[in-house]
Amino acid sequence: MNFTYQDIVSSLGINKGFTVEVIQGLWGGYGELVRLSFLDKLNVPAPPNLIVKHVSLPDKSEHPKGWNTQRSHLRKVRSYQVETSWYQGYTQQFDQYCPMPQGLLCKQTDNEWLIVMQDLAGLGFPHIHQTANKMQRNACLKWLANFHAKHIGAESNGLWESGTYWHLDTRPDELDALQDLPLKAQAETIDRKLKQAPFQTLVHGDAKLANFCFNLKGDKVAAVDFQYVGHGCAMKDVALFMSSAVEPEHCDARESELLESYFGYLQEALTRYQPHLSFSEVEAAWRPMFYVAWADFHRFVKGWSPKHWKINPYTESLAEAVVKRLEREQDETNSVS
């Protein structure tokens, strides 16, 4: 590689020995996520550990679903450029209500990126959970509510013009593959409604459970992985989070609970970040978009991997209801004209 981990340590002015632990490989064989752990020396405490996201563009990418196209490659490249912009320009002021790692150093060549950030484990968020109880789900929803409230109307220089990894503009191949014709016919309308929803904010873009790190008690979280952060409707994050944190057979029963929790936290967050805005107006604009946002995600999943477990009776029913409502609206418009 063009950069060495010793280069990173030296650039940060650290004169300590360290070990390198590979935490995980990056999606599609695009590099690795590592932890640099520093060694105590002569009773001098070691500096805090660092996390390094080392992106190295492969000669040929791998994709578990076979979507290793040039468009897919360019989307990944853009996502790492966005994440670099995020850690360089948006993480310097710590926010206790939506914590995230501070970007410490970013280096880039034509085919390689290094993003150096704080290790959340050292900041009190050492755990990642595969499943979540109510307290843990609420901790994530609270983070999202504060993040969304904070960034209503924010500029997104260097970020995605439309956040999330599944939005229609970057997924024409998956749309072409979609066999659900009624949903396919409404894809552009769904996308347009989300883009035109009032009170646009920044969305995390990949707000799945695995991208939240928990404190020991499990009542507070910090978020990682900002490759797809950008402008959008907040409900896109909420829908994706629920799809990852609630078993399909429980989604119908827990839908109301999760939405009530999120909007309760949002009301509190708006008083903190946007006291000039009316919570009732924001809620009225956003709450109906939850179903539209999930139908949008469902459109992507059905085109991308038709047998995926996230396609289930709950999501099929939800998307069908959205499609039928849009069809009725269009019929009414046509009858008037």
Rosetta blueprint (number, residue, H / E / L):
1 M L
2 N L
3 F L
4 T L
5 Y H
6 Q H
7 D H
8 I H
9 V H
10 S H
11 S H
12 L L
13 G L
14 I L
15 N L
16 K L
17 G L
18 F E
19 T E
20 V E
21 E E
22 V E
23 I E
24 Q E
25 G E
26 L L
27 W H
28 G H
29 G H
30 Y L
31 G E
32 E E
33 L E
34 V E
35 R E
36 L E
37 S E
38 F E
39 L L
40 D L
41 K E
42 L L
43 N L
44 V E
45 P L
46 A L
47 P L
48 P L
49 N L
50 L E
51 I E
52 V E
53 K E
54 H E
55 V E
56 S E
57 L L
58 P L
59 D L
60 K L
61 S L
62 E L
63 H L
64 P L
65 K L
66 G L
67 W L
68 N L
69 T L
70 Q H
71 R H
72 S H
73 H H
74 L H
75 R H
76 K H
77 V H
78 R H
79 S H
80 Y H
81 Q H
82 V H
83 E H
84 T H
85 S H
86 W H
87 Y H
88 Q H
89 G H
90 Y L
91 T L
92 Q L
93 Q L
94 F L
95 D L
96 Q L
97 Y L
98 C L
99 P L
100 M L
101 P L
102 Q L
103 G E
104 L E
105 L E
106 C E
107 K E
108 Q E
109 T L
110 D L
111 N L
112 E E
113 W E
114 L E
115 I E
116 V E
117 M E
118 Q E
119 D L
120 L H
121 A H
122 G H
123 L H
124 G L
125 F L
126 P L
127 H E
128 I L
129 H L
130 Q L
131 T L
132 A L
133 N L
134 K H
135 M H
136 Q H
137 R H
138 N H
139 A H
140 C H
141 L H
142 K H
143 W H
144 L H
145 A H
146 N H
147 F H
148 H H
149 A H
150 K H
151 H L
152 I L
153 G L
154 A L
155 E L
156 S L
157 N L
158 G L
159 L L
160 W E
161 E L
162 S L
163 G L
164 T L
165 Y L
166 W L
167 H L
168 L H
169 D H
170 T H
171 R L
172 P H
173 D H
174 E H
175 L H
176 D H
177 A H
178 L L
179 Q L
180 D L
181 L H
182 P H
183 L H
184 K H
185 A H
186 Q H
187 A H
188 E H
189 T H
190 I H
191 D H
192 R H
193 K H
194 L H
195 K H
196 Q H
197 A L
198 P L
199 F L
200 Q L
201 T E
202 L E
203 V E
204 H L
205 G L
206 D L
207 A L
208 K L
209 L H
210 A H
211 N H
212 F E
213 C E
214 F E
215 N L
216 L L
217 K L
218 G L
219 D L
220 K L
221 V E
222 A E
223 A E
224 V L
225 D L
226 F L
227 Q L
228 Y L
229 V L
230 G E
231 H E
232 G E
233 C L
234 A L
235 M H
236 K H
237 D H
238 V H
239 A H
240 L H
241 F H
242 M H
243 S H
244 S H
245 A H
246 V L
247 E L
248 P H
249 E H
250 H H
251 C H
252 D H
253 A H
254 R H
255 E H
256 S H
257 E H
258 L H
259 L H
260 E H
261 S H
262 Y H
263 F H
264 G H
265 Y H
266 L H
267 Q H
268 E H
269 A H
270 L H
271 T H
272 R H
273 Y H
274 Q L
275 P L
276 H L
277 L L
278 S L
279 F H
280 S H
281 E H
282 V H
283 E H
284 A H
285 A H
286 W H
287 R L
288 P L
289 M H
290 F H
291 Y H
292 V H
293 A H
294 W H
295 A H
296 D H
297 F H
298 H H
299 R H
300 F H
301 V H
302 K H
303 G H
304 W H
305 S L
306 P L
307 K L
308 H L
309 W L
310 K L
311 I L
312 N L
313 P H
314 Y H
315 T H
316 E H
317 S H
318 L H
319 A H
320 E H
321 A H
322 V H
323 V H
324 K H
325 R H
326 L H
327 E H
328 R H
329 E H
330 Q H
331 D H
332 E H
333 T H
334 N H
335 S H
336 V H
337 S L
